[in-house]
Each structure stands twice: as C-alpha cells, then as structure tokens.
Amino acid sequence: MKTPIVLTKVSLNYSPVEDRIRMTGQVSESETRVLWLTLRICQKLVGAVLNFVEKASAVPTGSDKELVLSFKQSAAMVRKMPADPVLPQQDTQFSLVERIDVSYRKEQVLLSFFLPDEGVAQFALSIQQARQWLGIVRNQYRQAAWPMEIWPAWIAGAEDKPMSSGHHQVH
C-alpha cells in the first residue's frame, strides 16, 4: 500500500450533476486532492462519526443525553470559524472513494478513504471538529435531498449555524 495522503483541511460541496459530495482536501500549500463521496459512503461515514461523537461526549449521570448532545452540537457549530474554502488546483487528482475505514483514538477519529489507485487519503477530526463536520455534512444532505433518517434527534434539533455560501469546511 502507498503512503497515506494526509488531508489537513477540507471543503465539502454537493454536486447535483454527480449526485455526490465533492470533498476537496488540502494536502500541502501547492497540492489538493478531490474525493467524490457517494450516498452509500456518506451513510457509513456519518454513522461512524456519530458513533464517535456520542461515545466521546461525557453526559453527566441523570442528565438528558439528547439535550446534552444537542447543546454540545449547537456550541460546536457556533464556534466554527469562517475559513477560505479549499479549491481544486489545475493538476488536482479526482478520485471516487471505494470504501472507508474509521479508527477511533482517545480524542479524535481518523477517517481513511480508499481510492481506486490503491492509495489512501486520511483526515483526522477532534471531537469538536467531528461535530462541526457532521453539521456541514447534514447541510449537504439537505441540499442533495438525500434521506435524513440517519440523523438523530439531537443533531436534527441543534440549531446549525447558518452557512451563507456553497463552501463549507471543517478547518
């Protein structure tokens, strides 16, 4: 297997023509990589990241778990700072993600995207970044009119920070 491509920042945009989410990742100052995420891949990613967020969120004994998770989700979205989008460069490679792997560490989740050329692109998220990423992906789902059943009540009830442009990224 090739050395993993480490993405340091990503932007997500739904493409109605492709009916996929385009994840443009920053590899270095002079290199970007575009990964196409299908609904099938997104469902697996969302499920895994939701699982990470729920398990990593300390909920005090006797507290309403849904309420605490919803509050933490809203707080993460409010803390999301605007940033310039990652844009594909002229020589950017485009790849359709074939499968994913998700690894959990104490304070972060590592997303591994397996590509057709046997390469792997990786993107790590802290708990707060994972919450923000979920909010961004949920907005992409709405834009795509994809099924919303995967989203739990605690994230559906959280008031997402309004996003004014089509460019949304985690960092």
C-alpha positions as CSV (number, residue, x, y, z in Angstrom):
1,M,0.0,0.0,0.0
2,K,1.2,3.5,-0.8
3,T,2.0,6.1,1.9
4,P,-1.3,7.7,3.0
5,I,-2.2,11.1,1.7
6,V,-2.8,13.3,4.7
7,L,-5.6,15.9,4.3
8,T,-5.1,18.9,6.6
9,K,-8.2,20.9,5.7
10,V,-11.3,20.0,3.6
11,S,-14.2,21.7,1.9
12,L,-17.5,19.9,1.1
13,N,-19.8,20.7,-1.8
14,Y,-22.7,18.8,-3.2
15,S,-22.7,18.3,-6.9
16,P,-26.2,17.9,-8.4
17,V,-24.8,16.7,-11.7
18,E,-22.8,13.9,-10.0
19,D,-25.3,13.4,-7.1
20,R,-22.2,13.2,-4.9
21,I,-20.4,15.3,-2.3
22,R,-17.1,16.6,-3.5
23,M,-14.6,16.7,-0.7
24,T,-11.6,18.9,-1.7
25,G,-8.7,18.3,0.6
26,Q,-5.6,20.4,1.2
27,V,-2.5,18.1,1.1
28,S,0.1,21.0,1.1
29,E,0.2,24.6,0.1
30,S,0.6,23.5,-3.5
31,E,-1.4,20.3,-3.6
32,T,-5.0,19.4,-3.3
33,R,-7.0,16.2,-3.8
34,V,-10.7,15.8,-4.7
35,L,-12.6,12.8,-3.3
36,W,-16.1,12.0,-4.5
37,L,-18.3,10.7,-1.8
38,T,-21.5,8.8,-2.8
39,L,-24.5,8.5,-0.6
40,R,-23.5,4.9,0.3
41,I,-20.1,6.1,1.5
42,C,-21.6,9.1,3.3
43,Q,-24.0,6.9,5.2
44,K,-21.1,4.8,6.5
45,L,-19.1,7.9,7.4
46,V,-21.9,9.7,9.1
47,G,-22.8,6.6,11.2
48,A,-19.2,6.2,12.3
49,V,-18.7,9.8,13.2
50,L,-22.0,10.0,15.0
51,N,-20.9,6.9,17.0
52,F,-17.6,8.6,17.9
53,V,-19.3,11.8,19.0
54,E,-21.9,10.0,21.1
55,K,-19.2,7.8,22.8
56,A,-16.7,10.7,23.3
57,S,-19.3,13.0,24.8
58,A,-19.4,12.9,28.6
59,V,-23.0,13.1,29.7
60,P,-23.4,13.7,33.5
61,T,-25.4,11.0,35.3
62,G,-29.1,11.9,35.5
63,S,-28.8,14.3,32.6
64,D,-31.0,14.1,29.4
65,K,-28.5,12.6,26.9
66,E,-30.3,14.0,23.9
67,L,-30.4,17.5,25.4
68,V,-26.7,17.5,26.3
69,L,-25.7,16.2,22.9
70,S,-27.9,18.8,21.2
71,F,-26.4,21.6,23.3
72,K,-22.8,20.4,22.5
73,Q,-23.6,20.2,18.8
74,S,-25.0,23.8,18.8
75,A,-22.0,25.0,20.7
76,A,-19.6,23.4,18.3
77,M,-21.4,25.0,15.3
78,V,-21.3,28.4,16.9
79,R,-17.5,28.0,17.4
80,K,-16.9,27.2,13.7
81,M,-14.8,30.0,12.3
82,P,-15.2,31.1,8.7
83,A,-12.3,30.0,6.5
84,D,-11.3,30.2,2.9
85,P,-12.5,27.1,1.0
86,V,-10.1,24.6,-0.3
87,L,-10.4,24.8,-4.1
88,P,-9.1,22.2,-6.6
89,Q,-5.9,23.3,-8.3
90,Q,-5.3,22.8,-12.0
91,D,-3.5,19.5,-11.6
92,T,-5.7,18.1,-8.8
93,Q,-6.5,14.4,-9.0
94,F,-10.1,13.4,-8.7
95,S,-11.0,10.0,-7.1
96,L,-14.2,8.2,-6.4
97,V,-13.9,6.8,-2.8
98,E,-14.4,3.0,-3.0
99,R,-14.5,2.3,0.8
100,I,-13.7,3.8,4.1
101,D,-12.2,2.8,7.4
102,V,-12.7,4.7,10.6
103,S,-10.3,4.5,13.6
104,Y,-11.1,5.9,17.0
105,R,-8.4,7.4,19.2
106,K,-8.9,8.9,22.6
107,E,-9.6,12.4,21.4
108,Q,-10.0,12.0,17.7
109,V,-11.4,10.0,14.8
110,L,-9.3,9.1,11.8
111,L,-11.2,8.8,8.5
112,S,-9.4,6.7,5.9
113,F,-10.7,6.9,2.3
114,F,-9.6,4.1,0.0
115,L,-9.0,5.2,-3.6
116,P,-9.1,3.3,-6.9
117,D,-5.3,3.5,-7.4
118,E,-4.9,1.6,-4.1
119,G,-4.0,4.8,-2.3
120,V,-5.5,6.0,0.9
121,A,-6.3,9.6,1.9
122,Q,-6.7,10.3,5.6
123,F,-8.4,13.0,7.6
124,A,-8.3,13.3,11.4
125,L,-11.0,15.1,13.4
126,S,-11.1,16.2,17.0
127,I,-14.4,15.8,18.9
128,Q,-15.3,19.5,18.1
129,Q,-14.2,19.2,14.5
130,A,-16.3,16.0,14.2
131,R,-19.4,17.8,15.5
132,Q,-18.8,20.7,13.0
133,W,-18.1,18.2,10.2
134,L,-21.4,16.5,11.0
135,G,-23.3,19.8,10.8
136,I,-21.7,20.6,7.5
137,V,-22.4,17.1,6.0
138,R,-26.0,17.4,7.3
139,N,-26.4,20.7,5.3
140,Q,-25.1,18.9,2.2
141,Y,-27.6,16.1,2.8
142,R,-30.4,18.7,2.9
143,Q,-29.1,20.4,-0.3
144,A,-28.9,17.0,-2.0
145,A,-32.4,16.0,-0.8
146,W,-30.8,12.7,0.5
147,P,-32.6,10.6,3.1
148,M,-32.4,12.3,6.6
149,E,-33.3,9.2,8.6
150,I,-29.6,8.6,9.6
151,W,-29.6,11.9,11.6
152,P,-30.5,11.5,15.3
153,A,-32.9,13.9,17.0
154,W,-30.1,15.5,19.0
155,I,-28.4,16.8,15.8
156,A,-31.6,17.5,14.0
157,G,-32.7,19.6,16.9
158,A,-29.5,21.5,17.2
159,E,-29.6,24.9,15.5
160,D,-27.0,24.8,12.9
161,K,-25.0,27.9,12.3
162,P,-26.3,29.4,9.0
163,M,-24.0,28.8,6.1
164,S,-24.1,31.5,3.5
165,S,-22.1,30.1,0.7
166,G,-21.7,26.7,-1.0
167,H,-18.2,26.3,0.5
168,H,-18.1,24.6,3.9
169,Q,-15.0,23.1,5.5
170,V,-14.0,21.7,8.8
171,H,-10.9,23.7,9.5
